[in-house]
Each structure stands twice: as structure tokens, then as C-alpha cells.
Amino acid sequence: MTRTNPSPDTADAESTETRVAVSTVIFSLRRDGDEDPRLVLPLVKRTRDPHEGLWALPGGWLDASENLEVAASRTLAETTGLSASYLEQLYAFGDIGRSPGRVVSIVYWALLRSDEVDAQSAAHAAAGDAPENVDWFTATDLPALAFDHNAIIDYALWRLRNKVGYSRIAHGLLPDAFTLADLREVNEAILDRKLDPANFRRQVENSNTLIPTESFRTGSHRPARLYRYNQDVELADRGPLGRPRSHESSTT
């Protein structure tokens, strides 16, 4: 199914009204064969001007009757068919001239495990409603995108790389139980560089963010202990705002 409005970053050039849009940068991991995993994200090809034919972040207009996080979830599902259990507000982008007319984009970011991406994509394919103008790109090797979306993704990568060093944000790309090698590969994909295995092990074992389990992964190599994250350490510190209010459909 072709999505006809892949990005909202456009308004009537003659209008003086400021419009609010919501977009989402959603990261996942992809491994091709024996290659190291890559950090990837979905983009949507624009089907109309401005920037017809260019790729853009998934998004849509904010409805007056919905909260921002609800709008982010809705527009992500409408444009890509994806649903993320965790969304965090990234930044507001509203420079004059970033798009025709006056558009302020509230950008969210999300992490989605590769198995969740595969399952959701397969479900849409089976139902016959998979979006036709969506594709996945390596986060560090993007084409020229519509509007200021290259700069938005650069900022999202910068935030992600900073947070991975002091939070359990990488958990959003891992199963509930994982090896230290799994965790190191996720960190390497995010940071786009190799890490020394021994130093990495010492750092994470001293961080108090991991809890060793009694289970091991077996295979051609020696058994590797499985770990899980300490749930007392937040995935992301949202401060006094905490979780979204229960009245999610109310006007903010």
C-alpha cells in the first residue's frame, strides 16, 4: 500500500500560520550474513513536492486532539507500518526556511529490535497492507534527504552515542537475555567503531547495570553466560515529567 503523505514538512508557502508536525527517527540493527550488525533506520520516499522523490523521515501533522507521543506513534504506524513500545522526545526543529511556509517539527526517536521489525513487516505483508514507499538505510551512509532531515538524523545519532555510555539505552536493541558479546556488538554498531573486548567487559561488569543469569548460550565456542539488565536502571531518565499522562488523547 503506497503512503501518499510520507512527510509533513511542508505548508502553504503563502500562509503565515505556524503548523506543528511530528516525526520519528527509529533505529534498529541489521546483520547481513556473517557481517557485523549495522545501525539502520526506515525512510519514506516523498510522493509530492516539495522534494518529490527524495527520502524523508516518517511523520505527519499533529492533530489538535492528541498528545505529542500519541501523534508520534500514530504517524509512525501510518507511514511505515511500524509500532515502537518506547518513544523519547528528541528535539524541536523550527528554523525559519527549513520548509515552505512555517513548520515546527517535534521529533521523537525510538529503538526497535530486528526481530520486532521482521515480525511487524511480515504481518503487514500477510495482510496485504505493507507500505510500498519505505526502505531501510544504514544510519551512517544516507543520501541527501528532504528538508533538514540529514541534520535531524545526525543529531539523533549524536544523542544515541552519548547516551549509550551512561544509560541502558542499548537494551532497546537487545532481547531480554544476551551475552556480553551481543552487548558489545550493539555498542560497536551505535558508535561505529570496534571496542576492546576485555576493557568492555570490565566496564560493563563494574557498571551495576547487568545481572548475570544462570543460563548459558552454547555453540561452537565455549558456553557464554547470559545477562539481563537491572530494571532499576531506567532506559532513559525522563526527569520529573515521568511517563505520559493516562489521558493520552487529551489536548495539550
C-alpha positions, 0 to 999 in steps of 0.5 A: 500500500503506497503512503501518499503523505510520507512527510509533513514538512511542508505548508502553504508557502503563502500562509503565515500560520505556524503548523506543528508536525511530528516525526520519528527517527527509529533505529534498529540493527541489521546483520547481513550474513556473517557481517557485523550488525549495522545501525539502520533506520526506515525512510519514506520516499516523498510522493509530492513536492516539495522534494518529490522523490527524495527520502524523508523521515516518517511523520505527519501533522499533529492533530489538535486532539492528541498528545505529542507521543500519541501523534508520534506513534500514530504517524509512525504506524501510518507511514511505515507500518511500524509500532515502537513500545518506547518513544523519547522526545528528541528535539524541536526543529523550527528554523525559519526556511527549513520548509515552505511556509512555517513548520515546527517539527517535534521529533521523537526517536525510538529503538526497535529490535530486528526481530520486532521489525521482521515480525511487524513487516511480515504481518503487514505483508500477510495482510496485504497492507505493507507500505510500498514507499519505505526502505531501510538505510544504514544510519551512517551512509544516507543520501541527501534527504528532504528538508533538514532531515540529514541534520535531524538524523545526525543529531539523533545519532549524536544523542544515541552515542552519548547516551549509550555510555551512561544509560541502558539505552542499548537494551532497546536493541537487545532481547531480554537475555544476551551475552556480553558479546551481543552487548558489545556488538550493539555498542560497536554498531551505535558508535561505529567503531570496534571496542576492546573486548576485555576493557568492555567487559570490565566496564560493563561488569563494574557498571551495576547495570547487568545481572548475570543469569544462570543460563548459558548460550552454547555453540561452537565456542565455549558456553557464554553466560547470559545477562539481563539488565537491572530494571532499576536502571531506567532506559532513559531518565525522563526527569520529573515529567515521568511517563505520559499522562493516562489521558493520552488523547487529551489536548495539550 
